[in-house]
Amino acid sequence: MTETTTAVNPPIGSTVTEPARRLPVRAQVDVAVCGGGPSGFIAAVAAARAGASVLLLERYGFLGGMATAGMVGPLSKFNLGGERIVDGIPGEFIRALHAAGGAIINLPSGNVPYDVELYKLAAQSITRRSGAGILLHAQVAGAIASREDPGRLTHVVIETKSGREAVAANQFIDCTGTGDLVARAALPCEMRNRRASGELQPMSLYFRLGGVDTDKLNVLMAHDGTKYANPELRAVLAEEVKAGRLRNFGGPWTVHGSTIRPGEVSVNATRITGNAADADDLSLSELVLREEVPVMIDSFRRHHKAFAHCYLIETATQIGIRETRAIRGLYTLTAEDVLTARPFSDAVALGGHPIDMHRADSSSQSVQFLTVPYHIPYRTLVPEGSKNVLVAGGTLSATREAFGSARVQAQCMALGQAAGVAAALCAQSGESVSRLDGAALSARLKADGVLV
């Protein structure tokens, strides 16, 4: 009799050992930028223009991140009180996008509605013209640190269609929005809700509607100090929740955000609690919100004349993420810094968006409008103990309240320019990012047209 064996599946939560293997080094550059969203592609351009060899790594097949994959619009906030607070490379970018017919850039609020497809093209165009390299479909998978020099990375590990590879660099910038590089590099970071022992701001899946009578709506978020949520649709969605047909919602904002075409609006209305840095939470959130979009559209059609003939054009490629990880930086921006406009000698960007906090377990939102711009210091981009890793965008060192203002895309772009220039300077001088003269960096950025 032949003896048989039955395969036994290991229990969930068990571990396996991945065999060691040699990784091909795809490239060796001065600066590797991880993430091609608003902070990332601007950082790549800034570093390349400052004389560094640069490779920009992006997990999608296009650049733009939350602006394109997430359709999160309008871009906020380039103005405060009608005065420009963000310029430099971000200003150059939106002007080029406007010239191509892809953005409205003259609203007093400095909110910039845009066309997603033209944004993708403009982002890759400005990046390629700078001389920076771009590798698409490249996901951060790991980080390799120097054994001899603690706090210094030597390689970022990526997964591509060619397999697992490594990129060697002198300097690294994490612009992933969720801290994918810093977490894998074991640099100090934590979830933003950890110290507050509370929820993370909710995720939202944007969608775009056509067939809308936009003449009946206020589609331009043109002015400061104004809440642009649609009150009629808010009442409609509240009834859907009460009837048990909808779980939750935010806003809703039905505006020219990530579209500028007559008859179209981008909609920010879905809402779900969860941790976008957790695979299960992120996956479930995408599934749940995509199923709730048709419920909202049906409600809009039945209860608002402007939407009587509307139809779904598309949902965003990915869910919009408001907050996940934050680094522990050399300085942590606070609500007091924001509200008092505290000056910093190493200021590298200005902010002006309200302190904007969305509740994950309800449809509520608290907004504290600002009247004067505040300053964001370079030290918020430097993880404690880091010698050659900077961040820009979603992982900057800030309290939840301060980040509720600084998280928006114009500020992420401005911080990207600061990180890109800083990384290039450190690559050229051999200086550690933690020892770079922040005041000198601020002066350099000002000379480059940055408003600080």
Sequence and secondary structure as in RCSB ss.txt:
>XXXX:A:sequence
MTETTTAVNPPIGSTVTEPARRLPVRAQVDVAVCGGGPSGFIAAVAAARAGASVLLLERYGFLGGMATAGMVGPL
SKFNLGGERIVDGIPGEFIRALHAAGGAIINLPSGNVPYDVELYKLAAQSITRRSGAGILLHAQVAGAIASREDP
GRLTHVVIETKSGREAVAANQFIDCTGTGDLVARAALPCEMRNRRASGELQPMSLYFRLGGVDTDKLNVLMAHDG
TKYANPELRAVLAEEVKAGRLRNFGGPWTVHGSTIRPGEVSVNATRITGNAADADDLSLSELVLREEVPVMIDSF
RRHHKAFAHCYLIETATQIGIRETRAIRGLYTLTAEDVLTARPFSDAVALGGHPIDMHRADSSSQSVQFLTVPYH
IPYRTLVPEGSKNVLVAGGTLSATREAFGSARVQAQCMALGQAAGVAAALCAQSGESVSRLDGAALSARLKADGV
LV
>XXXX:A:secstr
           TT           EEEEEEEEEE  SHHHHHHHHHHHHTT  EEEE SSSSS GGGTTS   SB
  SEETTEE   HHHHHHHHHHHHTT B    TT  B B HHHHHHHHHHHHHHHT EEE S EEEEEEE SSST
T EEEEEEEETTEEEEEEEEEEEE SSS HHHHHTT SEEETTTTTTS    BB  EEEES  GGGS     STT
     HHHHHHHHHHHHTTS       EEESSS  STT EEEE   B   TTSHHHHHHHHHHHHHHHHHHHHHH
HHH GGGTT EEEEE SS B    EEE BSS B HHHHHHT   TTEEEEE S EEEE SSSS EEEE  SS EE
EEGGGGSBTT SSEEE STT SB HHHHHHHTSHHHHHHHHHHHHHHHHHHHHH   TTTS HHHHHHHHHHTT 
  
